Amino acid sequence: MKVAVTTLAFCVTSLLALGLVMLYSSSMTLVDNHTHAQVGAHMLQMQVVWCALGFLACVVMTALDYELLRRFAWPIFIGVIFMSALVFVPHFGMQVNGAHRWIRLPGMTFQPSEISKIGLIIILAWYGARTQRKMNTFVKGIIIPGIIMAAVLGLIFIEPDRGTTILLAAVGGTMLVLAGVRWWHLIPVGCAAIGALVYSLAHDGMRSGRISAWLHPEAHMSDKALQAVQAKIAIGSGGLTGLGLGDGRQKLGFLPEIHSDFIFANIGEELGLVATLFVILAFFLIAVCGMYIAYRARDQFGCLLAIGVTTLVSFQAVINIGVVTSLLPNKGLALPFISAGGSSLLAMLIGTGILFSVARHATPAKVSLSDFIHNDNPFAAKAA
């Protein structure tokens, strides 16, 4: 366990350090449209502030016994629902490009959907641990957790934020399967969800346009496919070792959002293939360490918490890198620990603290798999 925790801490801190460096490098040419002042330093300062808050939250979560999350699962869940609803309240919510995703705070904005990710993981882990022996039934395993997920995903879906909705649906589905849901029970639900998503995309011009641009980028070179094309140019021009830190050209107005959703392209351009492979390796090691922590959790609640956090970080990283490399259509998801965005950074560091807490209270190595009660830990049960 010590190796897993040390490796996890090293990977997270390395990604944080890289993110701060690349954030300033990618935003150093950004200029405020009103004051014409350079805003890169301000963005870096705000990211450092959020990083400090996230680090503090991570330390607190590590020090606490994650059992407290079980006791306060419902208040946390109700709290994230309330915050998600605030984005639609005038004077609290903030609309940008037709999307209601932020609430106003003094001197900054906050995106409730990021914290909703952690809240959903906690409530699903609570439910899976409480109902573990009945998760193989359709009502207990699908209907009730489906209603819980719908309460969160519905609010995020109508913001609208299709990318986060898909991400959380995948994370929740993974948690339910490992909690004991029969996988074939998910087939009709999954088909219905996919059908609803396809219908929604077909009646949403902007997002259907993104799909079309992903499938036929040559026909959308100047608009919806611009980011994907410029991101590939950035990664390709970086070569093996990159053009040099700060020497990237795509940030000079060619690639919008290079400091947030497309920061992976800036890493490839300035630091090269070596750095991008390091980022991918770091996320892979985070996934391995997170699953090992889940395997060694003292109970099913801790196991499901670790699974939820690990799949959240892993799936979001895969989607972001897939979008930047044109393997997936644009989803608007940040690269964990690296992209600009205080809300995302705070949520990811809270999740990291939960992983450390689960690891801190893990089952000692001398306890054999036979000592587990059946289904207390889905990984251990399978291994047994």
C-alpha positions as a Python dict, from the first residue, in 0.01 Angstrom:
ca = {
    (1, 'M'): (0, 0, 0),
    (2, 'K'): (288, 239, 76),
    (3, 'V'): (415, 205, -282),
    (4, 'A'): (66, 269, -423),
    (5, 'V'): (11, 579, -209),
    (6, 'T'): (358, 717, -283),
    (7, 'T'): (316, 659, -656),
    (8, 'L'): (-29, 819, -652),
    (9, 'A'): (101, 1125, -464),
    (10, 'F'): (399, 1159, -699),
    (11, 'C'): (182, 1136, -1013),
    (12, 'V'): (-75, 1388, -886),
    (13, 'T'): (185, 1643, -771),
    (14, 'S'): (380, 1603, -1096),
    (15, 'L'): (67, 1668, -1302),
    (16, 'L'): (-16, 1970, -1085),
    (17, 'A'): (332, 2117, -1131),
    (18, 'L'): (322, 2054, -1505),
    (19, 'G'): (-25, 2208, -1522),
    (20, 'L'): (83, 2532, -1355),
    (21, 'V'): (383, 2568, -1585),
    (22, 'M'): (187, 2492, -1901),
    (23, 'L'): (-104, 2711, -1794),
    (24, 'Y'): (121, 3017, -1779),
    (25, 'S'): (298, 2920, -2100),
    (26, 'S'): (-29, 2873, -2290),
    (27, 'S'): (-194, 3188, -2152),
    (28, 'M'): (100, 3428, -2170),
    (29, 'T'): (-29, 3573, -2498),
    (30, 'L'): (-392, 3615, -2388),
    (31, 'V'): (-508, 3978, -2368),
    (32, 'D'): (-819, 4121, -2200),
    (33, 'N'): (-1052, 4258, -2468),
    (34, 'H'): (-1142, 4564, -2261),
    (35, 'T'): (-819, 4664, -2087),
    (36, 'H'): (-580, 4507, -2340),
    (37, 'A'): (-377, 4380, -2043),
    (38, 'Q'): (-197, 4046, -2042),
    (39, 'V'): (-401, 3800, -1833),
    (40, 'G'): (-168, 3501, -1814),
    (41, 'A'): (-25, 3600, -1476),
    (42, 'H'): (-374, 3653, -1333),
    (43, 'M'): (-488, 3311, -1456),
    (44, 'L'): (-184, 3151, -1298),
    (45, 'Q'): (-250, 3331, -969),
    (46, 'M'): (-611, 3210, -962),
    (47, 'Q'): (-502, 2854, -1044),
    (48, 'V'): (-250, 2866, -759),
    (49, 'V'): (-524, 2986, -522),
    (50, 'W'): (-752, 2700, -625),
    (51, 'C'): (-459, 2460, -604),
    (52, 'A'): (-395, 2573, -245),
    (53, 'L'): (-764, 2530, -157),
    (54, 'G'): (-766, 2189, -322),
    (55, 'F'): (-451, 2083, -141),
    (56, 'L'): (-606, 2187, 190),
    (57, 'A'): (-924, 1993, 108),
    (58, 'C'): (-710, 1693, 8),
    (59, 'V'): (-523, 1702, 342),
    (60, 'V'): (-849, 1728, 538),
    (61, 'M'): (-1006, 1437, 347),
    (62, 'T'): (-692, 1230, 402),
    (63, 'A'): (-691, 1297, 776),
    (64, 'L'): (-1060, 1215, 820),
    (65, 'D'): (-1201, 864, 824),
    (66, 'Y'): (-1401, 821, 504),
    (67, 'E'): (-1672, 664, 721),
    (68, 'L'): (-1791, 1022, 781),
    (69, 'L'): (-1887, 1038, 413),
    (70, 'R'): (-2120, 742, 468),
    (71, 'R'): (-2289, 921, 758),
    (72, 'F'): (-2333, 1245, 567),
    (73, 'A'): (-2398, 1095, 221),
    (74, 'W'): (-2751, 1231, 193),
    (75, 'P'): (-2675, 1585, 316),
    (76, 'I'): (-2383, 1597, 69),
    (77, 'F'): (-2609, 1472, -210),
    (78, 'I'): (-2882, 1726, -132),
    (79, 'G'): (-2616, 1997, -114),
    (80, 'V'): (-2480, 1924, -462),
    (81, 'I'): (-2834, 1913, -603),
    (82, 'F'): (-2901, 2254, -450),
    (83, 'M'): (-2577, 2399, -592),
    (84, 'S'): (-2651, 2253, -936),
    (85, 'A'): (-2994, 2417, -932),
    (86, 'L'): (-2843, 2756, -841),
    (87, 'V'): (-2698, 2795, -1191),
    (88, 'F'): (-3054, 2862, -1316),
    (89, 'V'): (-3132, 3123, -1047),
    (90, 'P'): (-3102, 3486, -1164),
    (91, 'H'): (-2821, 3687, -1000),
    (92, 'F'): (-2661, 3361, -880),
    (93, 'G'): (-2624, 3171, -1204),
    (94, 'M'): (-2401, 3287, -1486),
    (95, 'Q'): (-2478, 3224, -1851),
    (96, 'V'): (-2192, 3197, -2101),
    (97, 'N'): (-2252, 3113, -2468),
    (98, 'G'): (-2602, 2992, -2389),
    (99, 'A'): (-2493, 2752, -2112),
    (100, 'H'): (-2585, 2783, -1743),
    (101, 'R'): (-2287, 2615, -1578),
    (102, 'W'): (-2146, 2866, -1329),
    (103, 'I'): (-2248, 3052, -1016),
    (104, 'R'): (-2100, 3386, -915),
    (105, 'L'): (-1871, 3413, -616),
    (106, 'P'): (-1681, 3721, -493),
    (107, 'G'): (-1389, 3763, -731),
    (108, 'M'): (-1441, 3430, -908),
    (109, 'T'): (-1688, 3186, -1058),
    (110, 'F'): (-1765, 2830, -954),
    (111, 'Q'): (-1890, 2532, -1155),
    (112, 'P'): (-2119, 2316, -936),
    (113, 'S'): (-2120, 2022, -1176),
    (114, 'E'): (-1757, 1952, -1081),
    (115, 'I'): (-1846, 1902, -714),
    (116, 'S'): (-2156, 1708, -823),
    (117, 'K'): (-1919, 1444, -958),
    (118, 'I'): (-1787, 1375, -609),
    (119, 'G'): (-2136, 1396, -455),
    (120, 'L'): (-2273, 1138, -698),
    (121, 'I'): (-1984, 900, -628),
    (122, 'I'): (-2042, 927, -252),
    (123, 'I'): (-2418, 860, -270),
    (124, 'L'): (-2376, 567, -512),
    (125, 'A'): (-2105, 417, -288),
    (126, 'W'): (-2338, 456, 12),
    (127, 'Y'): (-2625, 293, -175),
    (128, 'G'): (-2412, 10, -315),
    (129, 'A'): (-2273, -75, 29),
    (130, 'R'): (-2615, -54, 197),
    (131, 'T'): (-2795, -263, -66),
    (132, 'Q'): (-2511, -497, -160),
    (133, 'R'): (-2709, -822, -123),
    (134, 'K'): (-3000, -696, -337),
    (135, 'M'): (-2807, -522, -612),
    (136, 'N'): (-2870, -815, -845),
    (137, 'T'): (-3243, -733, -859),
    (138, 'F'): (-3374, -495, -1122),
    (139, 'V'): (-3554, -261, -882),
    (140, 'K'): (-3276, -231, -622),
    (141, 'G'): (-2992, -248, -873),
    (142, 'I'): (-3128, -33, -1157),
    (143, 'I'): (-3445, 160, -1079),
    (144, 'I'): (-3355, 319, -745),
    (145, 'P'): (-2991, 411, -827),
    (146, 'G'): (-3117, 523, -1169),
    (147, 'I'): (-3347, 775, -998),
    (148, 'I'): (-3057, 895, -782),
    (149, 'M'): (-2835, 941, -1087),
    (150, 'A'): (-3113, 1110, -1282),
    (151, 'A'): (-3146, 1378, -1013),
    (152, 'V'): (-2785, 1484, -1074),
    (153, 'L'): (-2750, 1409, -1444),
    (154, 'G'): (-3081, 1576, -1532),
    (155, 'L'): (-2968, 1913, -1398),
    (156, 'I'): (-2630, 1885, -1569),
    (157, 'F'): (-2790, 1772, -1896),
    (158, 'I'): (-3016, 2078, -1922),
    (159, 'E'): (-2735, 2330, -1846),
    (160, 'P'): (-2657, 2197, -2115),
    (161, 'D'): (-2342, 1989, -2052),
    (162, 'R'): (-2355, 1668, -2252),
    (163, 'G'): (-1991, 1577, -2191),
    (164, 'T'): (-2017, 1573, -1811),
    (165, 'T'): (-2349, 1386, -1835),
    (166, 'I'): (-2190, 1110, -2042),
    (167, 'L'): (-1887, 1097, -1814),
    (168, 'L'): (-2092, 1062, -1495),
    (169, 'A'): (-2322, 805, -1655),
    (170, 'A'): (-2015, 593, -1738),
    (171, 'V'): (-1870, 635, -1387),
    (172, 'G'): (-2202, 553, -1221),
    (173, 'G'): (-2258, 251, -1445),
    (174, 'T'): (-1912, 116, -1362),
    (175, 'M'): (-1975, 157, -989),
    (176, 'L'): (-2310, -21, -1012),
    (177, 'V'): (-2166, -316, -1205),
    (178, 'L'): (-1889, -362, -949),
    (179, 'A'): (-2144, -322, -669),
    (180, 'G'): (-2324, -631, -795),
    (181, 'V'): (-2569, -518, -1065),
    (182, 'R'): (-2625, -781, -1332),
    (183, 'W'): (-2472, -640, -1646),
    (184, 'W'): (-2761, -751, -1867),
    (185, 'H'): (-2994, -536, -1658),
    (186, 'L'): (-2798, -237, -1786),
    (187, 'I'): (-2857, -323, -2154),
    (188, 'P'): (-3215, -187, -2186),
    (189, 'V'): (-3130, 115, -1970),
    (190, 'G'): (-2816, 183, -2173),
    (191, 'C'): (-3004, 151, -2502),
    (192, 'A'): (-3273, 391, -2380),
    (193, 'A'): (-3007, 640, -2264),
    (194, 'I'): (-2822, 619, -2595),
    (195, 'G'): (-3146, 666, -2785),
    (196, 'A'): (-3234, 973, -2579),
    (197, 'L'): (-2884, 1114, -2633),
    (198, 'V'): (-2900, 1058, -3009),
    (199, 'Y'): (-3241, 1227, -3021),
    (200, 'S'): (-3108, 1519, -2820),
    (201, 'L'): (-2802, 1560, -3041),
    (202, 'A'): (-3015, 1541, -3355),
    (203, 'H'): (-3219, 1837, -3230),
    (204, 'D'): (-2918, 2037, -3108),
    (205, 'G'): (-2754, 2216, -3397),
    (206, 'M'): (-2432, 2306, -3217),
    (207, 'R'): (-2358, 1957, -3086),
    (208, 'S'): (-2469, 1773, -3399),
    (209, 'G'): (-2236, 2012, -3581),
    (210, 'R'): (-1951, 1895, -3359),
    (211, 'I'): (-2026, 1534, -3454),
    (212, 'S'): (-2029, 1629, -3822),
    (213, 'A'): (-1701, 1821, -3782),
    (214, 'W'): (-1543, 1518, -3613),
    (215, 'L'): (-1654, 1285, -3892),
    (216, 'H'): (-1579, 1529, -4176),
    (217, 'P'): (-1319, 1780, -4052),
    (218, 'E'): (-1225, 1887, -4405),
    (219, 'A'): (-1570, 2042, -4445),
    (220, 'H'): (-1547, 2244, -4123),
    (221, 'M'): (-1186, 2363, -4126),
    (222, 'S'): (-1274, 2724, -4046),
    (223, 'D'): (-1535, 2672, -3774),
    (224, 'K'): (-1631, 2362, -3571),
    (225, 'A'): (-1327, 2153, -3671),
    (226, 'L'): (-1080, 2438, -3617),
    (227, 'Q'): (-975, 2332, -3266),
    (228, 'A'): (-929, 1966, -3358),
    (229, 'V'): (-723, 2048, -3668),
    (230, 'Q'): (-505, 2303, -3490),
    (231, 'A'): (-454, 2066, -3196),
    (232, 'K'): (-320, 1797, -3430),
    (233, 'I'): (-91, 2052, -3592),
    (234, 'A'): (39, 2151, -3249),
    (235, 'I'): (110, 1794, -3141),
    (236, 'G'): (264, 1703, -3475),
    (237, 'S'): (492, 2008, -3487),
    (238, 'G'): (629, 1928, -3140),
    (239, 'G'): (802, 1613, -3257),
    (240, 'L'): (992, 1408, -3002),
    (241, 'T'): (1120, 1678, -2767),
    (242, 'G'): (906, 1979, -2858),
    (243, 'L'): (975, 2333, -2977),
    (244, 'G'): (1078, 2444, -2628),
    (245, 'L'): (888, 2573, -2326),
    (246, 'G'): (712, 2896, -2419),
    (247, 'D'): (797, 2865, -2788),
    (248, 'G'): (468, 2715, -2905),
    (249, 'R'): (296, 2889, -3195),
    (250, 'Q'): (-62, 2760, -3174),
    (251, 'K'): (-130, 2971, -2864),
    (252, 'L'): (-84, 3284, -3076),
    (253, 'G'): (-455, 3286, -3158),
    (254, 'F'): (-461, 2973, -3374),
    (255, 'L'): (-598, 2730, -3113),
    (256, 'P'): (-878, 2863, -2890),
    (257, 'E'): (-902, 2728, -2534),
    (258, 'I'): (-544, 2600, -2549),
    (259, 'H'): (-506, 2684, -2178),
    (260, 'S'): (-807, 2473, -2073),
    (261, 'D'): (-962, 2187, -2271),
    (262, 'F'): (-677, 2170, -2525),
    (263, 'I'): (-377, 2216, -2297),
    (264, 'F'): (-259, 1866, -2388),
    (265, 'A'): (-190, 1999, -2739),
    (266, 'N'): (30, 2274, -2594),
    (267, 'I'): (224, 2014, -2395),
    (268, 'G'): (282, 1816, -2714),
    (269, 'E'): (390, 2122, -2910),
    (270, 'E'): (629, 2272, -2656),
    (271, 'L'): (758, 1962, -2473),
    (272, 'G'): (709, 1696, -2738),
    (273, 'L'): (609, 1331, -2746),
    (274, 'V'): (817, 1254, -2438),
    (275, 'A'): (606, 1483, -2219),
    (276, 'T'): (274, 1363, -2361),
    (277, 'L'): (374, 1001, -2295),
    (278, 'F'): (468, 1101, -1939),
    (279, 'V'): (121, 1250, -1890),
    (280, 'I'): (-45, 934, -2023),
    (281, 'L'): (179, 717, -1803),
    (282, 'A'): (93, 929, -1497),
    (283, 'F'): (-280, 880, -1552),
    (284, 'F'): (-227, 508, -1610),
    (285, 'L'): (-40, 479, -1280),
    (286, 'I'): (-313, 676, -1104),
    (287, 'A'): (-567, 427, -1237),
    (288, 'V'): (-358, 128, -1127),
    (289, 'C'): (-295, 273, -779),
    (290, 'G'): (-661, 367, -739),
    (291, 'M'): (-780, 18, -827),
    (292, 'Y'): (-525, -135, -590),
    (293, 'I'): (-652, 90, -312),
    (294, 'A'): (-1008, -21, -396),
    (295, 'Y'): (-897, -385, -383),
    (296, 'R'): (-747, -337, -37),
    (297, 'A'): (-1035, -127, 103),
    (298, 'R'): (-1164, -240, 443),
    (299, 'D'): (-1528, -247, 330),
    (300, 'Q'): (-1744, -217, 22),
    (301, 'F'): (-1821, 150, 83),
    (302, 'G'): (-1451, 235, 70),
    (303, 'C'): (-1403, 8, -229),
    (304, 'L'): (-1680, 176, -426),
    (305, 'L'): (-1555, 523, -329),
    (306, 'A'): (-1209, 438, -461),
    (307, 'I'): (-1356, 287, -778),
    (308, 'G'): (-1569, 595, -839),
    (309, 'V'): (-1286, 845, -794),
    (310, 'T'): (-1043, 637, -1000),
    (311, 'T'): (-1282, 589, -1290),
    (312, 'L'): (-1376, 959, -1279),
    (313, 'V'): (-1014, 1071, -1316),
    (314, 'S'): (-930, 799, -1569),
    (315, 'F'): (-1238, 838, -1790),
    (316, 'Q'): (-1210, 1218, -1794),
    (317, 'A'): (-843, 1200, -1890),
    (318, 'V'): (-916, 949, -2167),
    (319, 'I'): (-1199, 1164, -2305),
    (320, 'N'): (-993, 1484, -2297),
    (321, 'I'): (-690, 1328, -2465),
    (322, 'G'): (-921, 1154, -2713),
    (323, 'V'): (-1077, 1488, -2808),
    (324, 'V'): (-741, 1663, -2848),
    (325, 'T'): (-610, 1382, -3070),
    (326, 'S'): (-939, 1373, -3271),
    (327, 'L'): (-1023, 1020, -3157),
    (328, 'L'): (-1344, 1159, -3003),
    (329, 'P'): (-1570, 1456, -3085),
    (330, 'N'): (-1532, 1769, -2876),
    (331, 'K'): (-1683, 1720, -2527),
    (332, 'G'): (-1559, 2026, -2338),
    (333, 'L'): (-1400, 1833, -2050),
    (334, 'A'): (-1087, 1951, -1869),
    (335, 'L'): (-770, 1744, -1839),
    (336, 'P'): (-756, 1649, -1468),
    (337, 'F'): (-497, 1834, -1255),
    (338, 'I'): (-362, 2022, -1560),
    (339, 'S'): (-625, 2231, -1740),
    (340, 'A'): (-721, 2577, -1622),
    (341, 'G'): (-1030, 2571, -1405),
    (342, 'G'): (-1047, 2600, -1029),
    (343, 'S'): (-1370, 2401, -980),
    (344, 'S'): (-1233, 2099, -1164),
    (345, 'L'): (-901, 2117, -980),
    (346, 'L'): (-1075, 2138, -643),
    (347, 'A'): (-1299, 1839, -719),
    (348, 'M'): (-1007, 1626, -839),
    (349, 'L'): (-800, 1703, -528),
    (350, 'I'): (-1096, 1623, -302),
    (351, 'G'): (-1123, 1291, -484),
    (352, 'T'): (-751, 1233, -434),
    (353, 'G'): (-794, 1296, -62),
    (354, 'I'): (-1072, 1037, -53),
    (355, 'L'): (-839, 785, -215),
    (356, 'F'): (-572, 857, 45),
    (357, 'S'): (-830, 817, 325),
    (358, 'V'): (-942, 480, 190),
    (359, 'A'): (-578, 374, 165),
    (360, 'R'): (-502, 495, 518),
    (361, 'H'): (-776, 273, 660),
    (362, 'A'): (-717, -20, 426),
    (363, 'T'): (-708, -381, 531),
    (364, 'P'): (-357, -484, 647),
    (365, 'A'): (-165, -702, 405),
    (366, 'K'): (-156, -993, 651),
    (367, 'V'): (-534, -1036, 620),
    (368, 'S'): (-608, -1301, 361),
    (369, 'L'): (-882, -1287, 102),
    (370, 'S'): (-1065, -1567, 281),
    (371, 'D'): (-1120, -1335, 578),
    (372, 'F'): (-1353, -1113, 376),
    (373, 'I'): (-1726, -1162, 407),
    (374, 'H'): (-1872, -1257, 72),
    (375, 'N'): (-1941, -947, -140),
    (376, 'D'): (-1784, -708, 112),
    (377, 'N'): (-1543, -608, -159),
    (378, 'P'): (-1634, -692, -521),
    (379, 'F'): (-1269, -716, -624),
    (380, 'A'): (-1182, -945, -333),
    (381, 'A'): (-1491, -1156, -394),
    (382, 'K'): (-1391, -1213, -754),
    (383, 'A'): (-1035, -1293, -657),
    (384, 'A'): (-1158, -1543, -401),
}
